[in-house]
Amino acid sequence: MVDLNLSEEEQVEALKKWWKENGRSTIVGVVLGLGAVFGWQAWNQHQQGVADEASARFEQLSLAVGAGNSESAAAQAEALIQDHKGSAYGTFAALELAKIKLAAGDSAGAETQLKWAMENGSENSFRQIARLRLARLMFGAGRLEEAKAVLDKSGVDSFQGEFAELRGDIARKEGDADSAMTAYREALDKGVSNASLVQMKLDDLTPTL
């Protein structure tokens, strides 16, 4: 650091010495610092560009679904999954593709997409949606043990009510009214989204005095 008490000539000489000793490392530090800043900005811009592109493609997918163009929608969904598998849009596309395949009668294809979303979803909430839909698909196909196995790995989060309701439906299907009522009560306690329907299910099983 320059001593403020030095004469002007001494200051110039001191600066020359300091620059000779430290100039190169200073330049490198500045360059690296600027490179990091601009590199980070470039990376953010790139990421934003990728997100914008994925968003536009998902919008086109949604339009195709809304128009009933299932063939085009399926192709767009598959491409979106391939190109953006690590993003939320890839997960959304897999969930949409599962619905398209199920509507077309391809339950095996729908199951494949739901399993992929459950295992590869970018967010836990997306993975849980896929898990719930997969268990419902299995339940609808009469594969009760497989549905229960999927539900057993659901964990503890805001979807507990939905999972409990499905457990109640499975127990009811198996003829276990007591377990079904317990599950329905749990669903209501955990804040299931369709509380009125669950209450109706519970009332149907509750003995009248």
ChimeraX commands (.cxc) that place a marker at each C-alpha (Angstrom):
marker #1 position 0.00,0.00,0.00 radius 0.5
marker #1 position 1.29,3.51,-0.86 radius 0.5
marker #1 position 2.44,5.64,2.10 radius 0.5
marker #1 position 0.60,8.96,1.96 radius 0.5
marker #1 position 3.55,10.77,3.57 radius 0.5
marker #1 position 5.92,10.03,0.67 radius 0.5
marker #1 position 6.87,12.74,-1.84 radius 0.5
marker #1 position 5.37,12.60,-5.33 radius 0.5
marker #1 position 8.54,11.12,-6.88 radius 0.5
marker #1 position 8.83,8.59,-4.09 radius 0.5
marker #1 position 5.21,7.66,-4.57 radius 0.5
marker #1 position 5.78,7.08,-8.30 radius 0.5
marker #1 position 8.81,4.92,-7.55 radius 0.5
marker #1 position 6.93,3.00,-4.89 radius 0.5
marker #1 position 4.08,2.39,-7.35 radius 0.5
marker #1 position 6.55,1.12,-9.97 radius 0.5
marker #1 position 8.00,-1.34,-7.47 radius 0.5
marker #1 position 4.58,-2.45,-6.30 radius 0.5
marker #1 position 3.42,-2.93,-9.90 radius 0.5
marker #1 position 6.54,-4.90,-10.77 radius 0.5
marker #1 position 5.97,-7.19,-7.81 radius 0.5
marker #1 position 2.17,-7.45,-7.93 radius 0.5
marker #1 position 0.94,-6.17,-11.27 radius 0.5
marker #1 position 0.73,-9.51,-13.01 radius 0.5
marker #1 position -1.20,-11.19,-10.21 radius 0.5
marker #1 position -3.51,-8.17,-10.05 radius 0.5
marker #1 position -4.26,-8.40,-13.76 radius 0.5
marker #1 position -4.92,-12.11,-13.45 radius 0.5
marker #1 position -7.21,-11.50,-10.49 radius 0.5
marker #1 position -9.14,-8.79,-12.30 radius 0.5
marker #1 position -9.46,-10.90,-15.43 radius 0.5
marker #1 position -10.59,-13.91,-13.46 radius 0.5
marker #1 position -13.01,-11.78,-11.47 radius 0.5
marker #1 position -14.50,-10.22,-14.58 radius 0.5
marker #1 position -14.58,-13.61,-16.26 radius 0.5
marker #1 position -16.51,-15.05,-13.35 radius 0.5
marker #1 position -19.01,-12.18,-13.41 radius 0.5
marker #1 position -19.58,-12.26,-17.16 radius 0.5
marker #1 position -19.46,-16.05,-17.20 radius 0.5
marker #1 position -22.17,-16.18,-14.55 radius 0.5
marker #1 position -24.27,-13.67,-16.47 radius 0.5
marker #1 position -23.83,-15.67,-19.68 radius 0.5
marker #1 position -24.79,-18.87,-17.88 radius 0.5
marker #1 position -27.90,-17.25,-16.44 radius 0.5
marker #1 position -28.86,-15.91,-19.86 radius 0.5
marker #1 position -28.33,-19.35,-21.38 radius 0.5
marker #1 position -30.44,-21.00,-18.69 radius 0.5
marker #1 position -33.19,-18.43,-19.16 radius 0.5
marker #1 position -33.10,-19.07,-22.89 radius 0.5
marker #1 position -33.45,-22.81,-22.34 radius 0.5
marker #1 position -36.34,-22.26,-19.92 radius 0.5
marker #1 position -38.11,-19.92,-22.34 radius 0.5
marker #1 position -37.71,-22.43,-25.16 radius 0.5
marker #1 position -39.04,-25.27,-23.01 radius 0.5
marker #1 position -41.96,-23.12,-21.86 radius 0.5
marker #1 position -42.90,-22.30,-25.45 radius 0.5
marker #1 position -42.75,-25.95,-26.43 radius 0.5
marker #1 position -44.89,-26.99,-23.47 radius 0.5
marker #1 position -47.44,-24.35,-24.44 radius 0.5
marker #1 position -47.60,-25.86,-27.92 radius 0.5
marker #1 position -48.03,-29.28,-26.33 radius 0.5
marker #1 position -50.90,-27.99,-24.21 radius 0.5
marker #1 position -52.56,-26.48,-27.29 radius 0.5
marker #1 position -52.27,-29.81,-29.12 radius 0.5
marker #1 position -53.83,-31.61,-26.15 radius 0.5
marker #1 position -56.64,-29.06,-25.96 radius 0.5
marker #1 position -57.32,-29.44,-29.67 radius 0.5
marker #1 position -57.55,-33.20,-29.31 radius 0.5
marker #1 position -54.55,-33.77,-31.57 radius 0.5
marker #1 position -53.20,-36.66,-29.54 radius 0.5
marker #1 position -50.69,-37.85,-32.13 radius 0.5
marker #1 position -48.99,-34.46,-32.37 radius 0.5
marker #1 position -49.20,-33.98,-28.61 radius 0.5
marker #1 position -47.58,-37.34,-27.95 radius 0.5
marker #1 position -44.72,-36.57,-30.35 radius 0.5
marker #1 position -44.18,-33.16,-28.78 radius 0.5
marker #1 position -44.26,-34.61,-25.27 radius 0.5
marker #1 position -41.70,-37.28,-26.12 radius 0.5
marker #1 position -39.36,-34.68,-27.64 radius 0.5
marker #1 position -39.77,-32.39,-24.63 radius 0.5
marker #1 position -38.97,-35.22,-22.23 radius 0.5
marker #1 position -35.87,-36.11,-24.22 radius 0.5
marker #1 position -34.57,-32.53,-24.46 radius 0.5
marker #1 position -35.55,-31.30,-20.99 radius 0.5
marker #1 position -35.62,-34.41,-18.84 radius 0.5
marker #1 position -33.99,-32.63,-15.90 radius 0.5
marker #1 position -36.51,-29.79,-15.80 radius 0.5
marker #1 position -40.06,-29.30,-14.59 radius 0.5
marker #1 position -41.19,-29.15,-18.22 radius 0.5
marker #1 position -39.86,-32.64,-18.84 radius 0.5
marker #1 position -41.84,-33.92,-15.88 radius 0.5
marker #1 position -44.99,-32.07,-16.99 radius 0.5
marker #1 position -44.59,-33.57,-20.44 radius 0.5
marker #1 position -44.32,-37.09,-18.99 radius 0.5
marker #1 position -47.49,-36.56,-16.96 radius 0.5
marker #1 position -49.30,-35.26,-20.04 radius 0.5
marker #1 position -48.03,-38.14,-22.15 radius 0.5
marker #1 position -49.30,-40.60,-19.54 radius 0.5
marker #1 position -52.79,-39.08,-19.83 radius 0.5
marker #1 position -52.64,-39.20,-23.64 radius 0.5
marker #1 position -51.63,-42.86,-23.62 radius 0.5
marker #1 position -54.25,-43.80,-21.04 radius 0.5
marker #1 position -56.97,-42.06,-23.07 radius 0.5
marker #1 position -55.80,-44.07,-26.09 radius 0.5
marker #1 position -56.14,-47.30,-24.14 radius 0.5
marker #1 position -52.41,-47.78,-23.70 radius 0.5
marker #1 position -52.31,-48.30,-19.94 radius 0.5
marker #1 position -48.87,-49.92,-20.10 radius 0.5
marker #1 position -47.48,-46.85,-21.87 radius 0.5
marker #1 position -49.14,-44.58,-19.33 radius 0.5
marker #1 position -47.64,-46.59,-16.50 radius 0.5
marker #1 position -44.18,-46.30,-18.06 radius 0.5
marker #1 position -44.45,-42.50,-18.19 radius 0.5
marker #1 position -45.76,-42.25,-14.63 radius 0.5
marker #1 position -42.93,-44.42,-13.33 radius 0.5
marker #1 position -40.43,-42.25,-15.17 radius 0.5
marker #1 position -41.91,-39.07,-13.69 radius 0.5
marker #1 position -42.02,-40.63,-10.23 radius 0.5
marker #1 position -38.35,-41.57,-10.40 radius 0.5
marker #1 position -36.98,-38.60,-12.34 radius 0.5
marker #1 position -39.25,-35.67,-11.49 radius 0.5
marker #1 position -37.40,-32.42,-10.86 radius 0.5
marker #1 position -39.45,-31.62,-7.74 radius 0.5
marker #1 position -40.82,-33.80,-4.96 radius 0.5
marker #1 position -44.37,-32.54,-5.54 radius 0.5
marker #1 position -44.21,-33.65,-9.19 radius 0.5
marker #1 position -42.88,-37.05,-8.17 radius 0.5
marker #1 position -45.72,-37.42,-5.68 radius 0.5
marker #1 position -48.34,-36.52,-8.28 radius 0.5
marker #1 position -46.90,-39.22,-10.52 radius 0.5
marker #1 position -46.90,-41.69,-7.60 radius 0.5
marker #1 position -50.54,-40.96,-6.82 radius 0.5
marker #1 position -51.62,-41.32,-10.44 radius 0.5
marker #1 position -49.65,-44.54,-10.82 radius 0.5
marker #1 position -51.25,-46.03,-7.71 radius 0.5
marker #1 position -54.70,-44.98,-8.95 radius 0.5
marker #1 position -54.00,-46.59,-12.32 radius 0.5
marker #1 position -53.01,-49.83,-10.62 radius 0.5
marker #1 position -56.04,-49.65,-8.34 radius 0.5
marker #1 position -58.34,-49.15,-11.31 radius 0.5
marker #1 position -56.80,-52.22,-12.95 radius 0.5
marker #1 position -57.44,-54.31,-9.84 radius 0.5
marker #1 position -53.74,-54.56,-9.01 radius 0.5
marker #1 position -54.30,-53.77,-5.36 radius 0.5
marker #1 position -51.05,-55.16,-3.93 radius 0.5
marker #1 position -48.97,-53.24,-6.45 radius 0.5
marker #1 position -50.91,-50.06,-5.69 radius 0.5
marker #1 position -50.28,-50.52,-1.97 radius 0.5
marker #1 position -46.57,-51.08,-2.61 radius 0.5
marker #1 position -46.39,-47.75,-4.48 radius 0.5
marker #1 position -48.26,-45.98,-1.66 radius 0.5
marker #1 position -46.02,-47.50,1.01 radius 0.5
marker #1 position -43.11,-45.42,-0.32 radius 0.5
marker #1 position -45.02,-42.14,-0.43 radius 0.5
marker #1 position -43.33,-40.57,2.60 radius 0.5
marker #1 position -44.67,-37.71,4.69 radius 0.5
marker #1 position -45.65,-34.46,2.99 radius 0.5
marker #1 position -48.65,-32.42,1.87 radius 0.5
marker #1 position -49.96,-35.34,-0.21 radius 0.5
marker #1 position -50.66,-37.52,2.83 radius 0.5
marker #1 position -54.39,-36.87,2.63 radius 0.5
marker #1 position -54.60,-37.97,-1.01 radius 0.5
marker #1 position -52.60,-41.12,-0.34 radius 0.5
marker #1 position -54.72,-41.95,2.72 radius 0.5
marker #1 position -57.91,-41.65,0.68 radius 0.5
marker #1 position -56.58,-44.12,-1.88 radius 0.5
marker #1 position -55.55,-46.47,0.90 radius 0.5
marker #1 position -59.13,-46.27,2.11 radius 0.5
marker #1 position -60.44,-47.08,-1.36 radius 0.5
marker #1 position -58.15,-50.11,-1.55 radius 0.5
marker #1 position -59.18,-51.36,1.88 radius 0.5
marker #1 position -62.84,-50.90,0.95 radius 0.5
marker #1 position -62.29,-52.86,-2.26 radius 0.5
marker #1 position -60.74,-55.64,-0.19 radius 0.5
marker #1 position -63.77,-55.68,2.11 radius 0.5
marker #1 position -61.89,-54.28,5.13 radius 0.5
marker #1 position -64.35,-51.62,6.28 radius 0.5
marker #1 position -62.51,-50.83,9.53 radius 0.5
marker #1 position -59.23,-50.10,7.76 radius 0.5
marker #1 position -61.06,-48.10,5.12 radius 0.5
marker #1 position -62.72,-45.90,7.75 radius 0.5
marker #1 position -59.42,-45.37,9.51 radius 0.5
marker #1 position -57.80,-44.33,6.26 radius 0.5
marker #1 position -60.65,-41.98,5.35 radius 0.5
marker #1 position -60.46,-40.32,8.76 radius 0.5
marker #1 position -56.73,-39.89,8.27 radius 0.5
marker #1 position -57.36,-38.35,4.87 radius 0.5
marker #1 position -59.72,-35.81,6.42 radius 0.5
marker #1 position -57.26,-35.07,9.22 radius 0.5
marker #1 position -54.45,-34.53,6.73 radius 0.5
marker #1 position -56.45,-32.10,4.62 radius 0.5
marker #1 position -57.44,-34.13,1.56 radius 0.5
marker #1 position -58.49,-31.89,-1.33 radius 0.5
marker #1 position -61.91,-33.51,-1.96 radius 0.5
marker #1 position -62.96,-33.62,1.69 radius 0.5
marker #1 position -66.71,-33.75,0.97 radius 0.5
marker #1 position -66.34,-36.87,-1.18 radius 0.5
marker #1 position -64.15,-38.57,1.41 radius 0.5
marker #1 position -66.71,-37.72,4.08 radius 0.5
marker #1 position -69.41,-39.36,1.96 radius 0.5
marker #1 position -67.26,-42.48,1.64 radius 0.5
marker #1 position -66.77,-42.52,5.39 radius 0.5
marker #1 position -70.47,-42.00,6.08 radius 0.5
marker #1 position -71.34,-44.92,3.79 radius 0.5
marker #1 position -69.20,-47.21,5.94 radius 0.5
marker #1 position -70.13,-45.81,9.35 radius 0.5
marker #1 position -72.71,-48.03,11.11 radius 0.5
marker #1 position -75.99,-46.29,11.94 radius 0.5
marker #1 position -77.46,-46.66,15.40 radius 0.5
marker link #1:1,2 radius 0.2
marker link #1:2,3 radius 0.2
marker link #1:3,4 radius 0.2
marker link #1:4,5 radius 0.2
marker link #1:5,6 radius 0.2
marker link #1:6,7 radius 0.2
marker link #1:7,8 radius 0.2
marker link #1:8,9 radius 0.2
marker link #1:9,10 radius 0.2
marker link #1:10,11 radius 0.2
marker link #1:11,12 radius 0.2
marker link #1:12,13 radius 0.2
marker link #1:13,14 radius 0.2
marker link #1:14,15 radius 0.2
marker link #1:15,16 radius 0.2
marker link #1:16,17 radius 0.2
marker link #1:17,18 radius 0.2
marker link #1:18,19 radius 0.2
marker link #1:19,20 radius 0.2
marker link #1:20,21 radius 0.2
marker link #1:21,22 radius 0.2
marker link #1:22,23 radius 0.2
marker link #1:23,24 radius 0.2
marker link #1:24,25 radius 0.2
marker link #1:25,26 radius 0.2
marker link #1:26,27 radius 0.2
marker link #1:27,28 radius 0.2
marker link #1:28,29 radius 0.2
marker link #1:29,30 radius 0.2
marker link #1:30,31 radius 0.2
marker link #1:31,32 radius 0.2
marker link #1:32,33 radius 0.2
marker link #1:33,34 radius 0.2
marker link #1:34,35 radius 0.2
marker link #1:35,36 radius 0.2
marker link #1:36,37 radius 0.2
marker link #1:37,38 radius 0.2
marker link #1:38,39 radius 0.2
marker link #1:39,40 radius 0.2
marker link #1:40,41 radius 0.2
marker link #1:41,42 radius 0.2
marker link #1:42,43 radius 0.2
marker link #1:43,44 radius 0.2
marker link #1:44,45 radius 0.2
marker link #1:45,46 radius 0.2
marker link #1:46,47 radius 0.2
marker link #1:47,48 radius 0.2
marker link #1:48,49 radius 0.2
marker link #1:49,50 radius 0.2
marker link #1:50,51 radius 0.2
marker link #1:51,52 radius 0.2
marker link #1:52,53 radius 0.2
marker link #1:53,54 radius 0.2
marker link #1:54,55 radius 0.2
marker link #1:55,56 radius 0.2
marker link #1:56,57 radius 0.2
marker link #1:57,58 radius 0.2
marker link #1:58,59 radius 0.2
marker link #1:59,60 radius 0.2
marker link #1:60,61 radius 0.2
marker link #1:61,62 radius 0.2
marker link #1:62,63 radius 0.2
marker link #1:63,64 radius 0.2
marker link #1:64,65 radius 0.2
marker link #1:65,66 radius 0.2
marker link #1:66,67 radius 0.2
marker link #1:67,68 radius 0.2
marker link #1:68,69 radius 0.2
marker link #1:69,70 radius 0.2
marker link #1:70,71 radius 0.2
marker link #1:71,72 radius 0.2
marker link #1:72,73 radius 0.2
marker link #1:73,74 radius 0.2
marker link #1:74,75 radius 0.2
marker link #1:75,76 radius 0.2
marker link #1:76,77 radius 0.2
marker link #1:77,78 radius 0.2
marker link #1:78,79 radius 0.2
marker link #1:79,80 radius 0.2
marker link #1:80,81 radius 0.2
marker link #1:81,82 radius 0.2
marker link #1:82,83 radius 0.2
marker link #1:83,84 radius 0.2
marker link #1:84,85 radius 0.2
marker link #1:85,86 radius 0.2
marker link #1:86,87 radius 0.2
marker link #1:87,88 radius 0.2
marker link #1:88,89 radius 0.2
marker link #1:89,90 radius 0.2
marker link #1:90,91 radius 0.2
marker link #1:91,92 radius 0.2
marker link #1:92,93 radius 0.2
marker link #1:93,94 radius 0.2
marker link #1:94,95 radius 0.2
marker link #1:95,96 radius 0.2
marker link #1:96,97 radius 0.2
marker link #1:97,98 radius 0.2
marker link #1:98,99 radius 0.2
marker link #1:99,100 radius 0.2
marker link #1:100,101 radius 0.2
marker link #1:101,102 radius 0.2
marker link #1:102,103 radius 0.2
marker link #1:103,104 radius 0.2
marker link #1:104,105 radius 0.2
marker link #1:105,106 radius 0.2
marker link #1:106,107 radius 0.2
marker link #1:107,108 radius 0.2
marker link #1:108,109 radius 0.2
marker link #1:109,110 radius 0.2
marker link #1:110,111 radius 0.2
marker link #1:111,112 radius 0.2
marker link #1:112,113 radius 0.2
marker link #1:113,114 radius 0.2
marker link #1:114,115 radius 0.2
marker link #1:115,116 radius 0.2
marker link #1:116,117 radius 0.2
marker link #1:117,118 radius 0.2
marker link #1:118,119 radius 0.2
marker link #1:119,120 radius 0.2
marker link #1:120,121 radius 0.2
marker link #1:121,122 radius 0.2
marker link #1:122,123 radius 0.2
marker link #1:123,124 radius 0.2
marker link #1:124,125 radius 0.2
marker link #1:125,126 radius 0.2
marker link #1:126,127 radius 0.2
marker link #1:127,128 radius 0.2
marker link #1:128,129 radius 0.2
marker link #1:129,130 radius 0.2
marker link #1:130,131 radius 0.2
marker link #1:131,132 radius 0.2
marker link #1:132,133 radius 0.2
marker link #1:133,134 radius 0.2
marker link #1:134,135 radius 0.2
marker link #1:135,136 radius 0.2
marker link #1:136,137 radius 0.2
marker link #1:137,138 radius 0.2
marker link #1:138,139 radius 0.2
marker link #1:139,140 radius 0.2
marker link #1:140,141 radius 0.2
marker link #1:141,142 radius 0.2
marker link #1:142,143 radius 0.2
marker link #1:143,144 radius 0.2
marker link #1:144,145 radius 0.2
marker link #1:145,146 radius 0.2
marker link #1:146,147 radius 0.2
marker link #1:147,148 radius 0.2
marker link #1:148,149 radius 0.2
marker link #1:149,150 radius 0.2
marker link #1:150,151 radius 0.2
marker link #1:151,152 radius 0.2
marker link #1:152,153 radius 0.2
marker link #1:153,154 radius 0.2
marker link #1:154,155 radius 0.2
marker link #1:155,156 radius 0.2
marker link #1:156,157 radius 0.2
marker link #1:157,158 radius 0.2
marker link #1:158,159 radius 0.2
marker link #1:159,160 radius 0.2
marker link #1:160,161 radius 0.2
marker link #1:161,162 radius 0.2
marker link #1:162,163 radius 0.2
marker link #1:163,164 radius 0.2
marker link #1:164,165 radius 0.2
marker link #1:165,166 radius 0.2
marker link #1:166,167 radius 0.2
marker link #1:167,168 radius 0.2
marker link #1:168,169 radius 0.2
marker link #1:169,170 radius 0.2
marker link #1:170,171 radius 0.2
marker link #1:171,172 radius 0.2
marker link #1:172,173 radius 0.2
marker link #1:173,174 radius 0.2
marker link #1:174,175 radius 0.2
marker link #1:175,176 radius 0.2
marker link #1:176,177 radius 0.2
marker link #1:177,178 radius 0.2
marker link #1:178,179 radius 0.2
marker link #1:179,180 radius 0.2
marker link #1:180,181 radius 0.2
marker link #1:181,182 radius 0.2
marker link #1:182,183 radius 0.2
marker link #1:183,184 radius 0.2
marker link #1:184,185 radius 0.2
marker link #1:185,186 radius 0.2
marker link #1:186,187 radius 0.2
marker link #1:187,188 radius 0.2
marker link #1:188,189 radius 0.2
marker link #1:189,190 radius 0.2
marker link #1:190,191 radius 0.2
marker link #1:191,192 radius 0.2
marker link #1:192,193 radius 0.2
marker link #1:193,194 radius 0.2
marker link #1:194,195 radius 0.2
marker link #1:195,196 radius 0.2
marker link #1:196,197 radius 0.2
marker link #1:197,198 radius 0.2
marker link #1:198,199 radius 0.2
marker link #1:199,200 radius 0.2
marker link #1:200,201 radius 0.2
marker link #1:201,202 radius 0.2
marker link #1:202,203 radius 0.2
marker link #1:203,204 radius 0.2
marker link #1:204,205 radius 0.2
marker link #1:205,206 radius 0.2
marker link #1:206,207 radius 0.2
marker link #1:207,208 radius 0.2
marker link #1:208,209 radius 0.2
view
